[in-house]
Amino acid sequence: MKNLLLGTSALVASFAFANTASAAGMDVTISGYMLAEFGLMDSDVADQESGEMRLEHEIHFDGKAVSENGLEYGFHTELTNNSGTTADDISADEASLYVSGSFGRVEMGDNDGAADSLRLYAPTIGMEGIDGDYAFFVELDMPDGYYEGIDSGDATKITYMTPVYNGFQAGISYAPKNDAGSNIVTDETDDSGIYEDVIEAAVAYTATVDQFTYGVSAAVVDASAVDSTEFEDFTAWSLGAQVAFGGWTVGAAYNDNDDYGNVVGGTDEDNYDWNLGVAYENGPWAVSAQYADGEGNTDLTTAGVSTHVDDYTTYGASAVYQVAPGLTVEGDLVMFDTEVGGVDNDGYVAILATRVAF
């Protein structure tokens, strides 16, 4: 989630408490959460289930140490059951190391890049509304990069982030492949991926004037197709903004995904989306609402095939209530309306969940 005002709140943080140990001069922190969801849903897809449950859990390990000359270094690892594996298998979602100092911060590993780290968009809370867990409960053709914009995800990469200077921060990332991570290494003749040489560059500015906090961001993502006879290269860009005042946060973003997923020799499809939303926090309560609309490609394969979603519209609302420290009850209601090849699919997903964080 990305929220100028609510992002550090115990109501919306994925984990609120941590256990810290020290090993070989490094402080190691263990944190995480478990989320149990029950969903009611409906769509135009045949044999759509009307109710289902889902369990998500993550364990985060963070290490930090500071040398005598002030150089900070450490690592971050996430273990999760929410990474495309079957049943309750646990796998590493993110794993990276870093060094930082007055020069900024350098990260290397499977983690979010500069664009994902600095982009701003309509604020979300809890299960993140139309940017969140509803998509697990229904069969949907969702455009890649919808809501937050196209980037390299958690592919193995190197990232440099500047220090924050007068409210400005910039970053740049490079990933050799958009879908390679962990210990995967490919040779020059490998064409199993979709895009390579993925470069992300982003800048964000935040300032506080009186009771208002303002934030704006801009990002560019450029990549080359692994097989230039199948997919077009692309240069995507995003603009976003948020304003926070009192307990309120209002935000919006526009993502232009250029030729991402467009097949060589095929129709020059449009790939874009925009979103608008608001969030409010008052004591143990937080609520939010978002709207988004766009179109784009999905289901890319190495055979040079993709599905173009002609229209994807979502709107929804979220609520979070903190029952006790580390214990929240959360709810989402999302309505969606999609069109692919003249076939419409509309419906809703309502989720009630309990989250325990440590």
N, C-alpha and C positions, 0 to 999 in steps of 0.2 A: 504494500500500500504506500502511497505517497501523499503526505498531508502536512502542510506547513505547521498547522496548529495542533492537530490531533496525533501526529506521528509518534510523539513520545508519551502519549497518555497510556496509563495502565489499562484503560478500556479497550484500546485497539492494538496494543502491542501483541505480537505473536507469543512472546514469553516475557514474564514480568519479574521473575526472580532468578537468581543464579547461585550455584555453589562453586566456590573458588578454592583451588589447591595450588601449591607451589612445587614445581619440580625443576631442578637444575637452574634455579634463578628465574624461571618463567612462571608467571601466574596463569593457571589453566582454569577456565570457567566452563561449567556444564550447565546448559539450559535447554528448554524445549517446551513442548506442549502436546496434549492429546485432544482431539476434536471428534465428538460423536454427533453425527447429523442424521436427521430423519426428514425425508423429502416427500412432498405430494406434488405430482406433476401431470401435465397433459400436453399432447402435441398431435399433429396430423400424421405422424409416422405410425404405420401399422404395428399392432401389438405393443404399443407403448405401455410400460408399467405405470400404474397409478400411484404407487408408493414404494419407497425403497429406503434402505439405510446405508450409511457410509462412515468409515472410520479413517481418520488421518492422524498420523503422529510424526513428530520430528524430534531429534536430539541434536543439539548444537554443541560443538567443542570449539573453544576459542583460547588461543595462547598468546601471551603478550610479555615482552621483556624489553628493558631499556639498558643500553650499554653505557659505559662510563662517559663516553663523549656525547650522549644524548640521542643516539640512534635508536629508534623504536623498531622492533621486528616481531613477527608472530605468524599465526596461522588461523584459519577458519575452516571447519568441516561440518557439513550437515548430513545426518543419516535420516532417511525418510522412507515411508511406504507409499509416497505419492509421486513416484517418478516413472510410471508406466510399467512397473513390475506386476506380477500376478499375486493375487491374494494378499498376504501380509508380509511378503518378502521385503527385507530392508536393503536399501542401496544408498550409495553416496550421491547426494543431489548437488552439493557444492563442495569444493575442496581447493583451498588456495593458501599461499603464503604472501607476506608483504614485508616491506621495509618503508619507514617514513621518517621524515625529519623536516628541517626548514626548507628543503628543496621540494617537498610535496610527498606523495605516496606512490610507490610502485607495487602492483599486485601481479602475481603470476599463478595461473591455475584455472580450474573450472569454476567460474564465478560470473556475476553480472558485469557487463562492460560499462563504459563511460556513458553511453546513451541511456541505458536503463537506470543507471545510478542518479543521473542529473535531471532527467525529464520530469516535468510536472504535468498533471492532468486532473480531471474531475476527482475530488477527494472520495475515498472509500473508507469503510470501517469494517471490523469483524470479518465475515466471510466475503467481503468486498463486492457485494451487489452484482451489477452487470459485468464486472471484471473478475468475478469469482467462481464459486463452487457450483453454481447452478448448472453449468455445462456438463458436469459429471452425471447428471440425472436424466438427460434427454439426448437423443441422437440429433446432432446439429452439424451443418456445414458452416463453420465459422471462419471468416477470412483470417489468414495468418497475420499477426501483428495487430489485430483488432484491439482498440482502446489505448494500448500503451505504445504502439508503433513497432515496426520491424527492427530487430537487432540480432545479435549472435547468441542470445540466450546464455546458457552455461557452458558453451563450447570452450575448450582450452584456449587461453588467450593471455596476453600481457597488457596491462593497463597502467597508464600514468595519470594521476590526478594532481593538479596544482594545489597549493595552499589556498585557503579562502582569503582574498585580499579585498578589503572594502566591500564585502558582500558578493564579490565575483569568485566563481570557481569554474575551471575548465578541465576537461579530461579527454584522453584519446586511448583507443584500444585497438589491438590487432589480433585476429584469430585466423590461423591458417585455413581452417574449415569451419563451416557453420554448424555442423552436426557431429563433430569429433570431440571426445572428452576423455578424461581419466587417463588410462595408459594406452590409448589407441594411437597408433602411428601408421600413416599411409605413405606409400611411395609416389613418385611422380606420375606413374601410369595409372594410379587408382582413380576411378571415376564413380565411386559408389556414393559420393556426396552430391549435393545440389549446388552449393556455392562455396567459393574459397576466397582467400585474401580479403576477409571482411574487416573493414576499417570503420570504427565508430568515433565520432568527435562530437562533443557537446559542451555547452556553456550554460551556467545558471547564475542568476543574480537575485539576492534576497536583501531586503531592507525593511526597517521598522520606522514608521513615522507616526508619532503620537500613539494611538491605540491600534494602529493598523500595521500588519506585516504583509509585504508584497513580495511575490516571487514570479520570475519569468524564466523560461528555458528555451533553448533551441538545440536541435541535434541533427546530425547528418550521418547516414549509414551507407557505405559504398561496398559493393561486392561484385565479383566476377563469377559467371557460371562455370562449373567444373567442365561441363561439356557445352561449348559455345554453339553447337549445332542443335541443341535441344532447348535451352532457356536463354532469355535475354539477360545481360548484365543489368544492374539497377543502382540507382542512387536515390535513396529515400530521405525524407526530411520531416521534422516535427517541430511544432511550436506549442508551448503550453504556458499557463499562468494560473496563479492562485492568489487570493486575498483573504487574510485572516483577521478577524476583529471580534473581541469578546469571546464567546464560545463558538462563533461561526467561522466556517471556511468555505469559500466559493471558488470554483476552478473550472477550467475548460482547456481543451487541446485540439489540435488538428494534425493529422498524420497523412502525408502523401507518400505512398509506398512505390511510386514510379512503376517500373516494369517488373517488379518482383513477381515471379511465377508465370510471367507471360512466355508462351511457347514461341520459339523461332518460327516465323512463317505463318503464325496464327493470327487471330484477331488481337489488335492492340487494346487490351482491356484496361479499364480504369481501376485503380487500386488506392482507395483513400477511406478515411473515416474521421469523424469528429465526435466530441463528447462534451457534456456540460453537467455540472452537479454541485450539490451543496451538502455540508455536514454541520452538525451542531452537537456540542457536548455541554451537559449540565450535571455536575455531581457524578453519581454512578451511572448516568444515562448518556448514551450517544446515539444519534440517528443520522441517516444520510439518504440522499436520493440522487439518481443519475439518469441521464438519457444519452444514447449514442446511436449513430446511424452511419452506414457506409457500404462499401462493396470491395471485393478483392478476391485473390486466389487462395486456394487451399488444396490439401491432398496432393502435393507435389511428389512425383516419383522420378527415379533416375532414368526412366524410359521417356522422359520428356512429356509427361502428362500432368495436368493440373485440373482442378475444378474451379470454375469462376462463380462466386456467389454474387448474383446480380443486385441483391439488396439484403442488408442485415440490420434490423432495427431492434433495439432493446431499451427498456426503461424499467426501473425498479427502485425499491426502498429497502433499507437495512436498519436494524436496531440492535444495540448491545446494552446489557445491564450487568454491572459488576455486583455479584452477590456477596463475594468476600474476596480478600486479596488472592489473586491467582485463579479465581473461579468466575466465569462469565456465562450468561445465557444470551444466545444470539439468534436473530431471525432475519431471513431474506425473503423478499418476494420479487421475482423477476418475470416480466412479460417479454416475449420475443416474437418477431415476425420476419421470416426469411423467404427468399425466392431464389431458386436455382433452376435454370433452364425452363422457366415458365411454371415450375411446380412450387406452390406455396407451402410453407410449414409454419404455423403459428401455435402458440400455447403459453404455458406458464410453469414456473417452478416455485414452490413455497418450501422453505427449509427452516426447521427449528433445531438448534444445536446447543450443546454444552461444551465449553472449553476449560480444561484445567492446565494451567501453565506453571512452570517452575524455573 
